[in-house]
């Protein structure tokens, strides 16, 4: 039971490939975090697994399910994918947005079953949005919006959840709230794959880090094993020191 | 934001939506009956009701049955079709300014229908909607292909649509000028969005496609909700976005094109009706689409009736009046809606 990426090469239009010949196994029950410098291909890889971008070569499987060949709706019952800064729909309430997460389990008409209602209620409760349930998403603050979209992915009730830079544009408190939510997902038995920019946050919240550089995976493993001054120098070109976070004991990078 | 937790606001209940639909339906029926009574020969409402149930004298029966009833039916059909088309296009392109006009559909349909009328004057009415559909599809396809090929944003798409629309409009103007004889005055009136001189023949060629397409649009309303979330989010929840986008735009294009073939260009309805509906019932298309359709019907029927009532026997085009009635209301709505587009 895992996501298996094999020999994936992907890029946009006819331009040079952004990610090349990627092999990656995402084990279930872990929070895997993709990090790397701007343009390293981490978001592109996530988009490819999320079916937003068709790879030029390679295969992607999730629990034996061929992600690239199966109907999008079927795949969406296994993998939830939340893009970076999703479009905020006009005049849609939090409850309605979270309800859309049930779409892959519903017919064309989107009629709700008791199970749908139950899962929407659970997702709203888990993300602490009960008070905002009937508010338009467009009127929420950035952190609340992010929670609403995560609630939508929760309601999708998939074993795998992928989040592309969920903390971008949030202040530090909302970043922490969002990442705590990711840990909660993990507690609820889900496997999550998250793209993050901040190395310290990635090390603190991830069970496993995957480091990308120039379209390839250059390191993967436990945060304490992966985040070293050598790796940071090679990948980011930054001369730095690594010390243990006084609270969590996970590695933190500070420039020299 | 603030730490104070507010109690949840009361939900827009489903009941409220249904009541609104019922109220709108009653208004549409009242407006339709009124529109039968006004014009060069005013006819009392009682007579109209008697006529509809076959109880009255011949002259009134003739005017109502041969002239005003087909107009009214067309006004209802076209009003609903244009509103639905606009609502679909706004959701798919995710641009509040979008409408069938903006992506060039109306002008394309008008040009092709006009070519048919001028070049083959003897051709039966049946072919008008078909020619218009081809024109609408050509315009929409051109805009879509260009946008898809260059992977353009919604704003670029709208700008290209405006440009394509102008090209087709130039074609329409050119044809009207070069064929400057008595024959061209009829198309001229029709193109301003008029129901003047519409007969049962026009109803006969358009009612079936418009009813079927409207039903399809209503069936697809939930998918509109999903596609309005944008390509990335919609893909994540299992929508085949390119395919659905194509299907929805096809339905929208055909709806607008058939309307143009029978009632001419009424650009404002497709822009305004969806906005009014969204303001009334929110953005969930299962409720918003039927409300938009009713608002569209109401606007066109009222515009046609008022156009006949102002200075009989002269008629003012429904398209022009719809814009005149709708624009102030539309501006009011825009001014009182909190900006949700930013971010």
Contacts between the chains, C-beta under 8 A, distances in Angstrom:
chain1	res1	chain2	res2	distance
A	13	B	151	7.3
A	47	B	232	7.8
A	50	B	232	7.8
A	50	B	235	6.8
A	50	B	236	6.0
A	51	B	235	5.7
A	52	B	231	7.2
A	52	B	232	5.7
A	52	B	235	5.4
A	71	B	238	7.9
A	71	B	240	7.7
A	72	B	235	6.7
A	72	B	238	4.9
A	72	B	239	6.5
A	72	B	240	5.0
A	73	B	238	3.8
A	73	B	239	7.7
A	73	B	240	8.0
A	74	B	238	7.5
A	75	B	238	6.8
A	76	B	236	6.8
A	76	B	237	5.4
A	76	B	238	2.9
A	77	B	238	7.3
A	80	B	236	6.2
A	80	B	237	7.6
A	81	B	232	7.7
A	81	B	235	7.1
A	81	B	236	3.7
A	82	B	233	7.2
A	82	B	236	6.2
A	83	B	230	7.7
A	83	B	232	3.4
A	83	B	233	6.0
A	83	B	236	6.9
A	86	B	229	7.0
A	86	B	230	6.3
A	86	B	232	6.5
A	86	B	233	4.6
A	87	B	94	6.5
A	87	B	228	7.8
A	87	B	229	5.9
A	87	B	230	3.3
A	87	B	232	7.8
A	87	B	233	6.5
A	88	B	340	7.4
A	88	B	343	5.7
A	89	B	225	7.8
A	89	B	228	5.2
A	89	B	229	5.7
A	89	B	283	6.0
A	90	B	96	7.3
A	90	B	228	7.4
A	90	B	278	6.7
A	90	B	283	4.9
A	90	B	340	5.4
A	90	B	341	7.4
A	91	B	278	5.4
A	91	B	282	4.6
A	91	B	283	3.4
A	91	B	340	6.9
A	92	B	225	7.6
A	92	B	228	8.0
A	92	B	282	7.2
A	92	B	283	4.8
A	92	B	284	6.7
A	93	B	11	7.5
A	93	B	12	7.9
A	93	B	282	7.3
A	95	B	11	7.6
A	96	B	225	7.7
A	96	B	283	7.9
A	96	B	284	5.7
A	100	B	225	6.6
A	100	B	226	6.1
A	100	B	229	6.6
A	100	B	237	6.1
A	101	B	237	6.3
A	103	B	222	7.8
A	103	B	226	5.7
A	103	B	237	4.7
A	103	B	238	6.1
A	103	B	239	7.2
A	104	B	237	5.8
A	104	B	238	3.7
A	108	B	219	7.0
A	108	B	220	7.7
A	108	B	222	6.8
A	108	B	223	7.0
A	109	B	219	7.3
A	109	B	222	5.7
A	110	B	222	3.6
A	110	B	225	7.3
A	110	B	286	7.3
A	130	B	8	7.1
A	131	B	5	5.1
A	131	B	6	6.1
A	131	B	7	7.1
A	131	B	8	5.8
A	132	B	8	7.4
A	133	B	8	5.2
A	133	B	11	8.0
A	134	B	8	5.2
A	134	B	9	4.9
A	134	B	10	7.0
A	134	B	11	4.6
A	134	B	12	7.7
A	135	B	8	7.9
A	135	B	9	6.5
A	136	B	282	7.9
A	136	B	340	7.0
A	138	B	340	3.8
A	138	B	343	7.5
A	139	B	338	7.4
A	139	B	340	7.5
A	141	B	1	4.6
A	144	B	1	7.6
A	149	B	233	7.6
A	152	B	237	7.6
A	153	B	236	7.5
A	156	B	237	6.4
